[in-house]
């Protein structure tokens, strides 16, 4: 089979899993192309027998990934698979992602998730899932890639009873309430971001424009446009990637992180710990750092105070 794996990644977690899946599929003898979401054109899809879609979980699908699926031309029965990486609460992802793929005409062969470290400015660092995905996760992803190909070949041979139905959400009530509060809100739960033109290096630097998930930034426009509001970014999907990448701190929260999440105060989440403890008991989660080593009093911004807080990934894949 000719297989295209499309993925979106900010921290590298999903990218690592995508590459491992690709390697497993190639070991099965298939021709696999791996591409970053932004580099994929819809007219390319017709050249492939199966398409995989991978992304992080932002309560559900990141908005750019959701838009890619919802605006995709009908796929008329093409095979697909879905995968994601996440911190603590992935349960809304596949119940929303898989039906969207099916509505687009795909026959979804399988889906799978893996834990990954989280880098959100006001979240604990180290995070609860620090260390993931590790070598065990990557080997598991590689094996899953082989299994997906084997199932897909059988489906192509006529065993359509192997196609699973759409998944149903399986969430604790307080977990569901947290997700609904986020998705139903009208503000960025991690803080409204603003831009200081005096610190901005544009046109020498345009890293925020290149990496904005929704294309909200246009510094070439007159007047310059930054964020969902034009003069600020307060989008409810909760992305703060431009702030992480800005080399000068020109992009910053309207309410300083030092005020929103002071160092030394408790910023842990009883919800996250409860969800992960249950997953650990069920054998779904391997805790790589003890609970007492989670940085509940050391938010990410405090351990990464220099700008940029992160560097953008290299997306030279296939």
C-alpha positions as CSV (number, residue, x, y, z in Angstrom):
1,X,0.0,0.0,0.0
2,X,0.9,3.6,-0.4
3,X,0.3,5.4,2.9
4,X,0.4,9.1,3.8
5,X,0.8,10.0,7.5
6,X,-0.2,13.6,8.2
7,X,0.6,15.1,11.6
8,X,0.7,18.3,13.6
9,X,3.1,18.7,16.5
10,X,4.4,21.6,18.6
11,X,6.6,19.9,21.3
12,X,7.8,16.9,19.3
13,X,5.7,14.3,21.0
14,X,3.4,13.6,18.1
15,X,6.2,13.8,15.7
16,X,8.1,11.1,17.5
17,X,5.1,8.8,17.5
18,X,4.4,9.5,13.8
19,X,7.9,8.6,12.9
20,X,7.7,5.4,14.9
21,X,4.5,4.4,13.2
22,X,6.0,5.1,9.8
23,X,9.0,2.9,10.6
24,X,6.8,0.0,11.6
25,X,4.7,0.3,8.4
26,X,7.8,0.4,6.3
27,X,9.0,-2.8,8.0
28,X,5.8,-4.4,6.7
29,X,6.9,-3.5,3.2
30,X,4.6,-0.5,2.6
31,X,5.6,2.8,0.9
32,X,5.0,5.4,3.6
33,X,5.2,9.2,3.3
34,X,5.3,11.3,6.5
35,X,4.3,15.0,6.2
36,X,3.7,17.9,8.5
37,X,0.0,19.1,8.3
38,X,0.9,22.5,6.8
39,X,2.8,20.9,3.9
40,X,-0.1,18.7,2.7
41,X,-2.4,19.7,-0.1
42,X,-5.8,18.0,-0.5
43,X,-5.1,16.9,-4.1
44,X,-2.2,14.8,-2.9
45,X,-4.6,12.4,-1.0
46,X,-5.8,10.6,-4.1
47,X,-2.3,9.1,-4.7
48,X,-2.5,7.1,-1.4
49,X,-4.4,3.9,-0.4
50,X,-4.6,4.9,3.3
51,X,-4.2,8.2,5.2
52,X,-3.2,8.5,8.9
53,X,-3.9,11.6,10.9
54,X,-2.0,12.4,14.1
55,X,-2.0,15.4,16.5
56,X,-1.8,16.4,20.2
57,X,-4.9,16.7,22.3
58,X,-6.2,20.1,23.2
59,X,-9.2,18.7,25.1
60,X,-10.2,17.5,21.6
61,X,-8.6,18.1,18.1
62,X,-6.5,21.3,17.8
63,X,-8.5,23.7,15.6
64,X,-6.1,23.6,12.7
65,X,-6.3,19.8,12.6
66,X,-10.1,19.9,12.9
67,X,-10.3,22.5,10.1
68,X,-8.1,20.2,7.9
69,X,-10.5,17.3,8.3
70,X,-13.8,19.3,8.0
71,X,-12.7,21.1,4.9
72,X,-11.3,18.0,3.2
73,X,-13.0,16.9,-0.1
74,X,-15.0,13.6,0.3
75,X,-12.8,10.6,0.4
76,X,-15.2,7.9,-1.0
77,X,-14.2,5.0,1.2
78,X,-10.4,5.6,1.5
79,X,-8.9,3.8,4.5
80,X,-7.7,5.9,7.4
81,X,-6.3,5.6,10.9
82,X,-6.0,8.2,13.7
83,X,-3.5,8.7,16.5
84,X,-2.7,11.3,19.2
85,X,-0.5,12.2,22.1
86,X,-1.7,13.9,25.2
87,X,-1.0,14.8,28.8
88,X,-3.9,13.8,31.1
89,X,-7.3,14.0,29.5
90,X,-7.6,12.4,26.0
91,X,-11.1,11.1,26.2
92,X,-12.9,13.6,24.0
93,X,-10.4,13.2,21.1
94,X,-11.4,10.0,19.3
95,X,-15.1,10.3,19.9
96,X,-14.9,13.6,18.0
97,X,-12.0,12.9,15.6
98,X,-13.1,9.5,14.3
99,X,-16.7,10.5,13.4
100,X,-15.3,13.6,11.5
101,X,-13.1,11.3,9.5
102,X,-16.0,9.0,8.8
103,X,-18.2,11.9,7.8
104,X,-15.5,12.8,5.3
105,X,-15.9,9.4,3.6
106,X,-13.0,7.6,5.3
107,X,-13.2,4.0,6.5
108,X,-11.3,4.2,9.8
109,X,-9.3,1.1,10.4
110,X,-8.0,1.9,14.0
111,X,-7.0,4.6,16.4
112,X,-4.5,4.8,19.3
113,X,-3.1,7.3,21.8
114,X,0.1,7.8,23.7
115,X,1.1,9.9,26.7
116,X,3.4,12.8,26.2
117,X,5.0,15.5,28.3
118,X,3.2,18.9,28.4
119,X,4.7,22.3,28.2
120,X,2.1,24.9,29.1
121,X,3.4,28.0,30.8
122,X,1.3,27.9,33.9
123,X,1.2,24.1,34.2
124,X,3.6,22.2,36.5
125,X,7.1,21.4,35.3
126,X,8.1,18.6,35.5
127,X,4.6,17.6,34.4
128,X,2.7,14.5,35.5
129,X,3.5,12.7,32.3
130,X,7.2,13.9,32.0
131,X,9.4,11.4,30.1
132,X,6.7,10.3,27.7
133,X,6.9,9.2,24.9
134,X,9.9,7.1,25.8
135,X,11.6,4.1,24.1
136,X,8.8,1.8,25.3
137,X,6.1,4.1,23.8
138,X,8.0,4.4,20.5
139,X,8.4,0.6,20.1
140,X,4.7,0.2,20.9
141,X,3.9,2.8,18.2
142,X,6.1,0.9,15.7
143,X,4.3,-2.3,16.4
144,X,0.9,-0.6,16.1
145,X,1.9,0.7,12.7
146,X,2.5,-2.9,11.6
147,X,-0.8,-4.0,13.1
148,X,-2.7,-1.2,11.3
149,X,-1.3,-2.3,8.0
150,X,-2.2,-5.9,8.6
151,X,-5.8,-5.0,9.4
152,X,-6.0,-2.6,6.5
153,X,-4.9,-5.3,4.1
154,X,-7.6,-7.6,5.4
155,X,-10.2,-4.9,5.0
156,X,-9.1,-4.3,1.5
157,X,-9.5,-8.0,0.9
158,X,-13.1,-7.8,1.9
159,X,-13.1,-8.3,5.7
160,X,-15.1,-5.2,6.4
161,X,-16.4,-6.6,9.7
162,X,-12.9,-5.6,11.0
163,X,-13.8,-1.9,10.8
164,X,-14.7,-0.7,14.3
165,X,-17.6,1.6,15.0
166,X,-17.1,5.1,16.2
167,X,-15.8,5.3,19.8
168,X,-17.9,6.6,22.7
169,X,-16.4,9.0,25.3
170,X,-15.4,7.3,28.6
171,X,-14.9,10.1,31.1
172,X,-15.2,10.8,34.8
173,X,-17.9,13.4,35.5
174,X,-15.5,16.1,36.8
175,X,-13.2,15.3,33.8
176,X,-16.1,15.9,31.4
177,X,-17.1,19.1,33.2
178,X,-13.5,20.5,32.9
179,X,-13.5,19.8,29.1
180,X,-16.9,21.4,28.6
181,X,-15.9,24.5,30.5
182,X,-12.9,24.9,28.3
183,X,-14.6,24.1,25.0
184,X,-17.6,26.2,25.8
185,X,-15.6,29.2,27.0
186,X,-14.8,32.4,25.0
187,X,-11.3,33.1,26.3
188,X,-7.9,31.5,26.4
189,X,-7.7,29.5,29.6
190,X,-4.0,30.1,29.8
191,X,-4.3,33.9,29.5
192,X,-4.8,36.6,26.9
193,X,-1.7,37.3,24.9
194,X,-0.6,40.7,23.7
195,X,2.3,41.9,21.5
196,X,4.8,44.7,22.1
197,X,5.8,46.1,18.7
198,X,8.9,47.8,20.3
199,X,10.4,44.4,21.2
200,X,9.4,42.7,17.9
201,X,12.1,41.9,15.4
202,X,9.8,41.8,12.3
203,X,10.7,41.7,9.4
204,X,13.9,40.0,10.4
205,X,11.9,37.5,12.5
206,X,8.5,36.2,11.6
207,X,8.5,32.9,13.5
208,X,5.1,33.7,15.1
209,X,3.5,34.2,11.7
210,X,5.0,31.0,10.4
211,X,3.8,28.9,13.3
212,X,0.3,30.3,14.2
213,X,-2.1,27.4,14.1
214,X,-4.9,29.5,12.8
215,X,-3.1,32.1,10.7
216,X,-4.1,34.9,13.0
217,X,-0.8,36.9,12.7
218,X,-0.1,39.2,9.7
219,X,2.7,41.6,10.6
220,X,2.9,42.7,6.9
221,X,-0.6,44.1,7.0
222,X,-1.3,47.7,7.7
223,X,-2.2,48.0,10.5
224,X,-0.3,44.9,11.7
225,X,-2.6,42.1,12.9
226,X,-1.8,39.9,15.9
227,X,-4.0,37.2,17.3
228,X,-7.6,36.3,17.2
229,X,-8.7,39.9,18.0
230,X,-6.2,41.7,15.8
231,X,-4.5,43.4,18.7
232,X,-4.4,40.4,21.0
233,X,-4.9,36.7,21.1
234,X,-7.7,35.3,23.3
235,X,-8.8,32.3,21.4
236,X,-10.6,29.7,23.4
237,X,-8.6,26.8,22.0
238,X,-5.8,27.7,24.5
239,X,-2.8,27.9,22.2
240,X,0.2,30.0,23.5
241,X,2.8,28.7,20.9
242,X,3.7,32.2,19.7
243,X,4.7,33.2,23.2
244,X,6.8,30.1,23.6
245,X,8.6,30.8,20.3
246,X,9.1,34.5,20.5
247,X,12.9,35.2,20.8
248,X,12.5,38.6,22.6
249,X,9.4,38.3,24.8
250,X,7.6,40.7,22.5
251,X,4.6,38.4,22.8
252,X,3.5,38.1,26.5
253,X,0.5,37.5,28.7
254,X,-1.6,40.6,29.5
255,X,-1.6,39.3,33.1
256,X,2.0,38.3,33.9
257,X,2.5,34.6,34.6
258,X,4.1,35.6,37.9
259,X,0.7,36.9,39.0
260,X,-1.5,34.2,37.4
261,X,0.6,31.3,38.7
262,X,3.1,32.5,41.4
263,X,6.1,30.4,42.0
264,X,6.0,28.5,45.3
265,X,2.2,28.3,45.5
266,X,0.4,25.0,44.8
267,X,-0.6,24.7,41.1
268,X,-1.2,21.0,41.0
269,X,-4.4,19.5,39.8
270,X,-6.3,17.0,41.9
271,X,-8.3,16.2,38.8
272,X,-5.2,15.3,36.8
273,X,-3.8,13.2,39.6
274,X,-7.1,11.4,40.0
275,X,-7.4,10.7,36.3
276,X,-3.8,9.4,36.0
277,X,-4.0,7.3,39.2
278,X,-7.1,5.5,37.7
279,X,-5.3,5.0,34.4
280,X,-2.3,3.7,36.3
281,X,-4.4,1.2,38.2
282,X,-6.0,0.1,34.9
283,X,-2.5,-0.5,33.3
284,X,-2.9,2.3,30.8
285,X,-0.4,4.7,32.3
286,X,3.3,4.2,33.3
287,X,4.3,6.8,35.7
288,X,7.9,7.8,34.9
289,X,8.3,10.3,37.7
290,X,6.9,9.9,41.3
291,X,3.9,12.1,42.1
292,X,5.9,14.0,44.7
293,X,8.4,15.1,42.0
294,X,5.7,16.8,39.8
295,X,6.5,20.5,39.8
296,X,3.3,21.7,41.3
297,X,5.1,24.8,42.7
298,X,7.3,25.4,39.7
299,X,5.2,26.4,36.7
300,X,6.8,25.9,33.3
301,X,7.5,29.6,32.7
302,X,9.6,29.7,35.9
303,X,11.8,26.9,34.8
304,X,12.2,28.3,31.3
305,X,12.4,32.1,31.9
306,X,14.6,32.9,28.9
307,X,13.2,33.6,25.4
308,X,12.5,31.7,23.4
309,X,11.0,29.2,25.9
310,X,10.9,26.6,23.1
311,X,12.4,26.2,19.7
312,X,10.3,25.3,16.7
313,X,10.6,21.7,15.4
314,X,12.3,20.7,12.2
315,X,9.7,19.2,9.8
316,X,12.0,17.8,7.2
317,X,10.4,14.3,7.0
318,X,9.9,12.6,3.6
